[in-house]
Amino acid sequence: MAGGLGTRIKHLVPDLPKPMVPVHGRPFLEWVVGYLRHEGIRRVLISTGHLGEVIEKHFAVQPECGVELRCIREREALGTAGGFLHAVGSSGEQPDAWLVLNGDSLAFADLAAVTAKLDEPQVQGVVVGVSMTDTSRYGRIAFDETGRLLQFEEKQPGTGVINAGIYAFKPALLSHFPSKRPLSFEQDVFPQLLAQGTQLQVSVTSAPFLDIGTPESLLRAEEFVQQNLQLLQSA
């Protein structure tokens, strides 16, 4: 998902969409695709929006080795879930499962373990959570002893599990998403699914995590990538 406005860092990179901010010599989005390649993902859709032509031009000139990559642009702001559904409908793809990631964050979850949870018949979707000692910058996710997602919670200090912005869905679940646009995963989709009794599982990781959504976190991106290069290169 790479279609957002990036309002909190827009003044720093006014001519670039947030996922294309240079980090360690490459656009951040390239590092996200490199992580997917390391995890064995070979087909990637990028949902673009604001300044989407920058992303499209870059990957047309510099395709990712070993990855079949397509950009699908939204012509109006559709929200995170709305952009995802637009990309799904425009792609013509019919996979066994959909894996969704934000283009402006990285959490080095074991994606094979995440999608394996969909093998359980009752589980319709998976939300990846990251354990943190201080969740004051992020909303938390609450789940029970079996890992079943209960709710999204407001930002609060202290130890907890935050939403990593990585989701896996069985294709049939998409028909139960709300029809409104713009459509948000956190504010619209997950609350409705939970109200309907849909079983969503939380997969918790303590792996390194970074989002580049604020000037402060963007400053940490260079060191973060350097420290995790082994997880950003081909398997």
Protein Blocks (a to p, Z undefined) as FASTA:
>chain_A
ZZbgolmlmmmmmmbcfklpceehiafklmmmmmmmmnopabdcdddfehklmmmmmmmm
mccehiacdddddfbdebjmlmmmmmmmmnopacfbdcdddfkbccdddfklmmmmmmpm
klmbdcdddddfblklpccddddfkopafbdcdddedjddddehiacddfklmmmpcfbd
cddfklmmmmmmmmnopacdddddfbdcddfkbfklmmmmmmmmmmmmmmmccZZ
